[in-house]
Amino acid sequence: MANQAIFMTGANGYIGSRITEYAIAEGYTVVGLSRSEKGDEALKALGASSVRGDLFSYDVLKEQSAKADIVIHLADALAQNMDKPYSKVVEIDNKATDAMTNGLKANKLLLITSGTLVTAAHPNHEETTETSPLWSVPLNDRIDCETHALKQAAAKGIRAVALRLAPYVYGRGGSGVRLFMGFGAQAGELAYVGNGSVMTSTVHVDDAARAYLLAIKKGRAGEAYNLTYETDVSAKDLYEAMGKALNLPVKAQPLATANATMGEFLARFISTENRASNAKAKSELGWQPKEVKIIDDILEGSYVEVANSMKK
């Protein structure tokens, strides 16, 4: 695999920076899409090259994909504007994917990023798989992006693999845990929805990044893989850990209150069950998540410094 070229969107982001670092260590060359001089410098520090553009830079996306052996698509249009209608996010993502698949040569590889929340919770609260039924009323329409990318790639002879990230990607003091801790620090308290018994899936950012590298080597074209570690972390346990780290009270709240205070999307996010099995990723990719678990990371790991900074 050494000397293969990777083009990546989101290469200097939370997950992308870890993939970039690991990929370069394995002998890949990485070119990352960058929207700013700051992004250029971040990629340079990781040992990667950069090309200026964004998800609307269709010529850049096509040109760089044509030069690559592997394209990894991580950038998320929603990250730049959480209030953007998700139908617009799907439109932006699909057009960007079209540009990349128009550039990629046949038999080259496209890794796309999706989420385990596309599948509905099991009626008996058991773990779900990549082929479990979808939500009738989904949290968002991310599955449309996944389906579109796999279909376009297959039509053009490109090998495409979908990697479905857990709702809580955590570690290194970042991502959703940091966001919710910030909300709590600002409000002076944290609140989960209902009785807090709903369970969710988690994955450490470093483990997730290693899975992308394994998918390059072993992922099957047209397949999706759940990237999860724990599947039995309750909302109450998660929020109580954040509360303990911040020395803040933690309470229960009705869904209607959460909708009013944090918006319907985030309220549903923290109150939706997701227990996505990682058995397929482990058996087919040889993936073995091994990093610190989320509660331990909040109480004793990378989020201790985050909490201390928010107490000031």
C-alpha positions as a Markdown table, in Angstrom:
| # | Residue | x | y | z |
|---|---|---|---|---|
| 1 | Met | 0.0 | 0.0 | 0.0 |
| 2 | Ala | 3.0 | 2.3 | 0.4 |
| 3 | Asn | 3.3 | 5.1 | -2.2 |
| 4 | Gln | -0.4 | 5.2 | -2.9 |
| 5 | Ala | -1.9 | 8.7 | -3.1 |
| 6 | Ile | -4.9 | 9.7 | -0.9 |
| 7 | Phe | -7.0 | 12.8 | -1.6 |
| 8 | Met | -9.1 | 13.7 | 1.4 |
| 9 | Thr | -11.8 | 16.2 | 2.3 |
| 10 | Gly | -11.8 | 17.2 | 6.0 |
| 11 | Ala | -8.2 | 16.0 | 6.2 |
| 12 | Asn | -7.3 | 18.6 | 8.9 |
| 13 | Gly | -10.5 | 18.1 | 10.9 |
| 14 | Tyr | -11.1 | 16.1 | 14.1 |
| 15 | Ile | -11.1 | 12.7 | 12.6 |
| 16 | Gly | -9.3 | 13.6 | 9.3 |
| 17 | Ser | -6.2 | 14.8 | 11.1 |
| 18 | Arg | -5.8 | 11.4 | 12.8 |
| 19 | Ile | -6.3 | 9.5 | 9.6 |
| 20 | Thr | -3.8 | 11.8 | 7.9 |
| 21 | Glu | -1.2 | 11.2 | 10.6 |
| 22 | Tyr | -1.7 | 7.4 | 10.5 |
| 23 | Ala | -1.8 | 7.2 | 6.7 |
| 24 | Ile | 1.5 | 9.1 | 6.3 |
| 25 | Ala | 3.1 | 6.8 | 8.9 |
| 26 | Glu | 2.1 | 3.9 | 6.8 |
| 27 | Gly | 3.7 | 5.4 | 3.7 |
| 28 | Tyr | 0.7 | 6.9 | 1.9 |
| 29 | Thr | 1.0 | 10.4 | 0.5 |
| 30 | Val | -1.9 | 12.7 | 1.5 |
| 31 | Val | -3.4 | 15.8 | -0.2 |
| 32 | Gly | -6.0 | 17.5 | 1.8 |
| 33 | Leu | -8.7 | 19.9 | 0.7 |
| 34 | Ser | -8.2 | 23.2 | 2.6 |
| 35 | Arg | -10.4 | 26.2 | 2.9 |
| 36 | Ser | -7.8 | 28.6 | 4.5 |
| 37 | Glu | -4.2 | 29.3 | 5.1 |
| 38 | Lys | -4.7 | 28.0 | 8.6 |
| 39 | Gly | -5.9 | 24.7 | 7.1 |
| 40 | Asp | -2.8 | 24.7 | 4.8 |
| 41 | Glu | -0.5 | 25.1 | 7.8 |
| 42 | Ala | -2.3 | 22.3 | 9.8 |
| 43 | Leu | -1.9 | 19.9 | 7.0 |
| 44 | Lys | 1.7 | 20.8 | 6.5 |
| 45 | Ala | 2.4 | 20.1 | 10.1 |
| 46 | Leu | 0.9 | 16.7 | 9.7 |
| 47 | Gly | 3.1 | 16.0 | 6.8 |
| 48 | Ala | 0.4 | 16.3 | 4.1 |
| 49 | Ser | 0.1 | 18.6 | 1.1 |
| 50 | Ser | -2.9 | 20.9 | 0.6 |
| 51 | Val | -5.1 | 22.2 | -2.2 |
| 52 | Arg | -7.3 | 25.2 | -1.7 |
| 53 | Gly | -11.1 | 24.6 | -2.1 |
| 54 | Asp | -14.3 | 23.5 | -0.5 |
| 55 | Leu | -17.2 | 21.2 | -1.3 |
| 56 | Phe | -18.4 | 23.7 | -4.0 |
| 57 | Ser | -15.0 | 23.5 | -5.8 |
| 58 | Tyr | -16.1 | 20.9 | -8.2 |
| 59 | Asp | -13.2 | 21.3 | -10.6 |
| 60 | Val | -10.7 | 20.9 | -7.7 |
| 61 | Leu | -12.5 | 17.9 | -6.4 |
| 62 | Lys | -12.6 | 16.2 | -9.8 |
| 63 | Glu | -9.0 | 17.0 | -10.6 |
| 64 | Gln | -7.5 | 15.9 | -7.3 |
| 65 | Ser | -9.6 | 12.7 | -7.3 |
| 66 | Ala | -8.3 | 11.9 | -10.8 |
| 67 | Lys | -4.8 | 12.0 | -9.4 |
| 68 | Ala | -5.6 | 9.8 | -6.4 |
| 69 | Asp | -5.6 | 6.1 | -5.8 |
| 70 | Ile | -7.9 | 6.6 | -2.8 |
| 71 | Val | -10.4 | 9.3 | -2.0 |
| 72 | Ile | -11.6 | 9.7 | 1.6 |
| 73 | His | -14.6 | 12.0 | 2.0 |
| 74 | Leu | -15.0 | 13.3 | 5.5 |
| 75 | Ala | -16.0 | 17.0 | 5.2 |
| 76 | Asp | -19.6 | 17.7 | 6.4 |
| 77 | Ala | -21.5 | 20.7 | 5.1 |
| 78 | Leu | -23.6 | 20.7 | 8.3 |
| 79 | Ala | -20.5 | 21.4 | 10.4 |
| 80 | Gln | -20.3 | 24.9 | 9.0 |
| 81 | Asn | -23.9 | 25.8 | 9.7 |
| 82 | Met | -25.9 | 23.6 | 12.2 |
| 83 | Asp | -29.1 | 25.5 | 11.2 |
| 84 | Lys | -28.8 | 24.5 | 7.5 |
| 85 | Pro | -31.8 | 22.4 | 6.4 |
| 86 | Tyr | -30.5 | 18.8 | 6.0 |
| 87 | Ser | -32.0 | 18.6 | 2.5 |
| 88 | Lys | -29.4 | 21.3 | 1.6 |
| 89 | Val | -26.7 | 19.3 | 3.2 |
| 90 | Val | -27.6 | 16.2 | 1.1 |
| 91 | Glu | -27.6 | 18.4 | -2.0 |
| 92 | Ile | -24.2 | 19.8 | -1.3 |
| 93 | Asp | -22.7 | 16.4 | -0.4 |
| 94 | Asn | -24.2 | 14.6 | -3.4 |
| 95 | Lys | -22.8 | 17.2 | -5.8 |
| 96 | Ala | -19.4 | 17.0 | -4.2 |
| 97 | Thr | -19.5 | 13.2 | -4.4 |
| 98 | Asp | -20.5 | 13.5 | -8.1 |
| 99 | Ala | -17.4 | 15.6 | -8.8 |
| 100 | Met | -15.1 | 13.2 | -7.0 |
| 101 | Thr | -16.5 | 10.1 | -8.7 |
| 102 | Asn | -16.3 | 11.9 | -12.1 |
| 103 | Gly | -12.6 | 12.2 | -11.4 |
| 104 | Leu | -11.8 | 8.9 | -9.8 |
| 105 | Lys | -10.7 | 6.2 | -12.2 |
| 106 | Ala | -12.3 | 2.8 | -12.4 |
| 107 | Asn | -11.2 | 0.3 | -9.7 |
| 108 | Lys | -9.9 | 3.1 | -7.5 |
| 109 | Leu | -11.3 | 3.5 | -4.0 |
| 110 | Leu | -13.7 | 5.9 | -2.4 |
| 111 | Leu | -14.3 | 5.9 | 1.4 |
| 112 | Ile | -17.4 | 7.8 | 2.4 |
| 113 | Thr | -18.5 | 8.8 | 5.9 |
| 114 | Ser | -21.9 | 8.0 | 7.2 |
| 115 | Gly | -23.4 | 7.3 | 10.6 |
| 116 | Thr | -24.9 | 4.4 | 12.6 |
| 117 | Leu | -27.9 | 6.6 | 13.4 |
| 118 | Val | -29.3 | 5.8 | 9.9 |
| 119 | Thr | -30.6 | 2.5 | 11.3 |
| 120 | Ala | -33.6 | 2.4 | 13.6 |
| 121 | Ala | -33.3 | 1.1 | 17.2 |
| 122 | His | -34.1 | -2.5 | 17.7 |
| 123 | Pro | -37.7 | -3.0 | 19.1 |
| 124 | Asn | -36.2 | -5.1 | 21.9 |
| 125 | His | -33.3 | -2.8 | 22.5 |
| 126 | Glu | -30.8 | -5.3 | 21.1 |
| 127 | Glu | -27.8 | -4.4 | 18.9 |
| 128 | Thr | -28.5 | -3.5 | 15.3 |
| 129 | Thr | -26.4 | -4.3 | 12.2 |
| 130 | Glu | -25.6 | -2.6 | 8.9 |
| 131 | Thr | -28.7 | -4.2 | 7.3 |
| 132 | Ser | -31.1 | -3.4 | 10.1 |
| 133 | Pro | -34.3 | -1.4 | 9.1 |
| 134 | Leu | -33.9 | 2.3 | 8.7 |
| 135 | Trp | -35.9 | 4.9 | 10.7 |
| 136 | Ser | -39.3 | 5.7 | 9.3 |
| 137 | Val | -38.7 | 9.3 | 10.6 |
| 138 | Pro | -34.9 | 9.6 | 10.6 |
| 139 | Leu | -32.9 | 12.1 | 12.6 |
| 140 | Asn | -31.6 | 13.4 | 9.3 |
| 141 | Asp | -31.3 | 12.1 | 5.7 |
| 142 | Arg | -27.7 | 11.1 | 5.9 |
| 143 | Ile | -28.6 | 7.7 | 4.4 |
| 144 | Asp | -29.4 | 9.5 | 1.1 |
| 145 | Cys | -25.8 | 10.7 | 0.9 |
| 146 | Glu | -24.5 | 7.2 | 1.6 |
| 147 | Thr | -26.9 | 5.6 | -0.9 |
| 148 | His | -26.1 | 8.2 | -3.6 |
| 149 | Ala | -22.3 | 7.8 | -3.2 |
| 150 | Leu | -22.4 | 4.0 | -3.4 |
| 151 | Lys | -24.7 | 4.0 | -6.4 |
| 152 | Gln | -22.6 | 6.6 | -8.3 |
| 153 | Ala | -19.4 | 4.8 | -7.6 |
| 154 | Ala | -20.8 | 1.4 | -8.6 |
| 155 | Ala | -22.0 | 2.8 | -11.9 |
| 156 | Lys | -18.5 | 4.1 | -12.7 |
| 157 | Gly | -16.6 | 1.0 | -11.7 |
| 158 | Ile | -15.2 | 2.6 | -8.5 |
| 159 | Arg | -14.9 | 0.6 | -5.3 |
| 160 | Ala | -16.8 | 2.5 | -2.6 |
| 161 | Val | -17.0 | 1.7 | 1.1 |
| 162 | Ala | -19.3 | 3.5 | 3.6 |
| 163 | Leu | -18.0 | 3.9 | 7.2 |
| 164 | Arg | -20.7 | 4.6 | 9.7 |
| 165 | Leu | -19.5 | 6.5 | 12.7 |
| 166 | Ala | -21.0 | 6.2 | 16.1 |
| 167 | Pro | -23.1 | 9.1 | 17.3 |
| 168 | Tyr | -20.4 | 9.9 | 19.9 |
| 169 | Val | -16.9 | 10.1 | 18.4 |
| 170 | Tyr | -14.8 | 11.2 | 21.3 |
| 171 | Gly | -11.3 | 11.6 | 22.5 |
| 172 | Arg | -8.5 | 14.1 | 22.6 |
| 173 | Gly | -10.8 | 16.5 | 24.3 |
| 174 | Gly | -12.9 | 17.2 | 21.2 |
| 175 | Ser | -16.2 | 16.6 | 19.3 |
| 176 | Gly | -19.7 | 16.2 | 20.8 |
| 177 | Val | -18.6 | 15.6 | 24.4 |
| 178 | Arg | -16.8 | 18.9 | 24.4 |
| 179 | Leu | -19.8 | 20.6 | 22.8 |
| 180 | Phe | -22.3 | 19.3 | 25.4 |
| 181 | Met | -19.9 | 20.1 | 28.2 |
| 182 | Gly | -19.8 | 23.7 | 26.9 |
| 183 | Phe | -23.5 | 23.9 | 26.9 |
| 184 | Gly | -23.6 | 22.7 | 30.5 |
| 185 | Ala | -20.9 | 25.1 | 31.6 |
| 186 | Gln | -22.8 | 28.0 | 30.0 |
| 187 | Ala | -26.1 | 27.0 | 31.5 |
| 188 | Gly | -24.7 | 26.1 | 34.9 |
| 189 | Glu | -26.2 | 22.6 | 34.7 |
| 190 | Leu | -26.6 | 19.6 | 32.5 |
| 191 | Ala | -29.8 | 17.8 | 31.5 |
| 192 | Tyr | -30.6 | 14.6 | 29.8 |
| 193 | Val | -33.9 | 13.7 | 28.3 |
| 194 | Gly | -36.5 | 11.6 | 30.1 |
| 195 | Asn | -35.1 | 9.0 | 32.5 |
| 196 | Gly | -31.8 | 8.9 | 30.7 |
| 197 | Ser | -32.0 | 5.2 | 30.1 |
| 198 | Val | -31.6 | 5.4 | 26.3 |
| 199 | Met | -28.3 | 3.8 | 25.2 |
| 200 | Thr | -26.0 | 5.0 | 22.5 |
| 201 | Ser | -22.9 | 3.9 | 20.7 |
| 202 | Thr | -19.4 | 5.5 | 21.0 |
| 203 | Val | -16.0 | 5.3 | 19.3 |
| 204 | His | -12.7 | 6.9 | 20.1 |
| 205 | Val | -11.4 | 9.1 | 17.3 |
| 206 | Asp | -8.1 | 7.2 | 17.2 |
| 207 | Asp | -9.9 | 3.9 | 16.8 |
| 208 | Ala | -12.1 | 5.3 | 14.1 |
| 209 | Ala | -9.1 | 6.6 | 12.2 |
| 210 | Arg | -7.5 | 3.2 | 12.2 |
| 211 | Ala | -10.6 | 1.7 | 10.8 |
| 212 | Tyr | -10.4 | 4.0 | 7.8 |
| 213 | Leu | -6.9 | 2.7 | 7.1 |
| 214 | Leu | -8.1 | -0.9 | 7.5 |
| 215 | Ala | -11.0 | -0.2 | 5.1 |
| 216 | Ile | -8.5 | 0.8 | 2.4 |
| 217 | Lys | -6.9 | -2.6 | 2.6 |
| 218 | Lys | -9.9 | -4.9 | 3.4 |
| 219 | Gly | -13.2 | -3.1 | 2.8 |
| 220 | Arg | -15.6 | -4.7 | 0.4 |
| 221 | Ala | -17.0 | -2.6 | -2.4 |
| 222 | Gly | -20.6 | -1.5 | -1.9 |
| 223 | Glu | -20.6 | -2.4 | 1.8 |
| 224 | Ala | -21.1 | -0.3 | 5.0 |
| 225 | Tyr | -19.3 | -0.9 | 8.3 |
| 226 | Asn | -20.4 | 0.3 | 11.7 |
| 227 | Leu | -17.5 | 1.9 | 13.6 |
| 228 | Thr | -18.5 | 1.6 | 17.2 |
| 229 | Tyr | -16.8 | 0.6 | 20.5 |
| 230 | Glu | -19.3 | 0.6 | 23.3 |
| 231 | Thr | -23.1 | 0.2 | 22.6 |
| 232 | Asp | -24.4 | 0.3 | 26.2 |
| 233 | Val | -23.6 | 3.8 | 27.4 |
| 234 | Ser | -26.8 | 5.4 | 28.8 |
| 235 | Ala | -27.5 | 9.1 | 28.4 |
| 236 | Lys | -27.8 | 9.4 | 32.2 |
| 237 | Asp | -24.3 | 7.9 | 32.7 |
| 238 | Leu | -22.8 | 10.1 | 30.0 |
| 239 | Tyr | -24.3 | 13.3 | 31.4 |
| 240 | Glu | -23.5 | 12.5 | 35.0 |
| 241 | Ala | -19.9 | 11.9 | 34.0 |
| 242 | Met | -19.8 | 15.3 | 32.3 |
| 243 | Gly | -21.5 | 16.9 | 35.4 |
| 244 | Lys | -19.0 | 15.4 | 37.7 |
| 245 | Ala | -16.1 | 16.6 | 35.6 |
| 246 | Leu | -17.5 | 20.1 | 35.6 |
| 247 | Asn | -18.8 | 20.1 | 39.2 |
| 248 | Leu | -22.3 | 20.9 | 37.9 |
| 249 | Pro | -25.7 | 19.5 | 38.8 |
| 250 | Val | -27.4 | 17.1 | 36.4 |
| 251 | Lys | -31.1 | 16.7 | 36.0 |
| 252 | Ala | -33.8 | 15.1 | 33.8 |
| 253 | Gln | -35.8 | 17.1 | 31.4 |
| 254 | Pro | -38.8 | 16.5 | 29.1 |
| 255 | Leu | -38.1 | 16.2 | 25.4 |
| 256 | Ala | -40.2 | 19.4 | 24.8 |
| 257 | Thr | -37.9 | 21.4 | 27.1 |
| 258 | Ala | -34.8 | 20.0 | 25.3 |
| 259 | Asn | -36.4 | 21.0 | 21.9 |
| 260 | Ala | -36.9 | 24.5 | 23.2 |
| 261 | Thr | -33.5 | 25.0 | 24.7 |
| 262 | Met | -31.2 | 23.2 | 22.3 |
| 263 | Gly | -33.2 | 22.7 | 19.1 |
| 264 | Glu | -35.0 | 19.6 | 17.8 |
| 265 | Phe | -32.0 | 18.1 | 16.1 |
| 266 | Leu | -29.7 | 18.0 | 19.2 |
| 267 | Ala | -32.6 | 17.1 | 21.5 |
| 268 | Arg | -33.4 | 14.1 | 19.3 |
| 269 | Phe | -29.7 | 13.3 | 19.1 |
| 270 | Ile | -29.2 | 12.9 | 22.8 |
| 271 | Ser | -32.5 | 11.0 | 23.3 |
| 272 | Thr | -32.3 | 8.5 | 20.4 |
| 273 | Glu | -31.3 | 4.9 | 21.0 |
| 274 | Asn | -28.4 | 3.6 | 18.9 |
| 275 | Arg | -26.8 | 0.3 | 19.7 |
| 276 | Ala | -24.9 | -0.5 | 16.5 |
| 277 | Ser | -22.8 | -3.7 | 16.5 |
| 278 | Asn | -19.2 | -3.5 | 15.3 |
| 279 | Ala | -19.1 | -7.3 | 14.6 |
| 280 | Lys | -18.8 | -6.8 | 10.8 |
| 281 | Ala | -15.9 | -4.3 | 11.0 |
| 282 | Lys | -14.1 | -6.5 | 13.5 |
| 283 | Ser | -14.5 | -9.7 | 11.4 |
| 284 | Glu | -14.0 | -8.3 | 7.9 |
| 285 | Leu | -11.6 | -5.4 | 8.5 |
| 286 | Gly | -9.7 | -6.9 | 11.4 |
| 287 | Trp | -10.5 | -3.8 | 13.5 |
| 288 | Gln | -10.0 | -4.0 | 17.2 |
| 289 | Pro | -11.0 | -0.8 | 19.1 |
| 290 | Lys | -8.7 | -0.4 | 22.0 |
| 291 | Glu | -8.6 | 3.2 | 23.3 |
| 292 | Val | -10.0 | 4.5 | 26.6 |
| 293 | Lys | -13.7 | 4.2 | 27.0 |
| 294 | Ile | -15.8 | 7.4 | 27.0 |
| 295 | Ile | -16.8 | 7.7 | 30.6 |
| 296 | Asp | -13.1 | 7.1 | 31.7 |
| 297 | Asp | -12.0 | 9.7 | 29.2 |
| 298 | Ile | -14.4 | 12.2 | 30.6 |
| 299 | Leu | -13.5 | 11.6 | 34.2 |
| 300 | Glu | -9.8 | 10.8 | 34.0 |
| 301 | Gly | -8.6 | 11.4 | 30.5 |
| 302 | Ser | -8.6 | 14.1 | 27.8 |
| 303 | Tyr | -11.7 | 15.9 | 29.0 |
| 304 | Val | -10.3 | 16.7 | 32.5 |
| 305 | Glu | -8.3 | 19.6 | 31.0 |
| 306 | Val | -11.4 | 20.7 | 29.0 |
| 307 | Ala | -13.5 | 20.7 | 32.1 |
| 308 | Asn | -10.9 | 22.7 | 34.0 |
| 309 | Ser | -10.8 | 25.3 | 31.3 |
| 310 | Met | -14.6 | 25.7 | 31.4 |
| 311 | Lys | -14.6 | 26.2 | 35.1 |
| 312 | Lys | -12.6 | 29.3 | 34.9 |
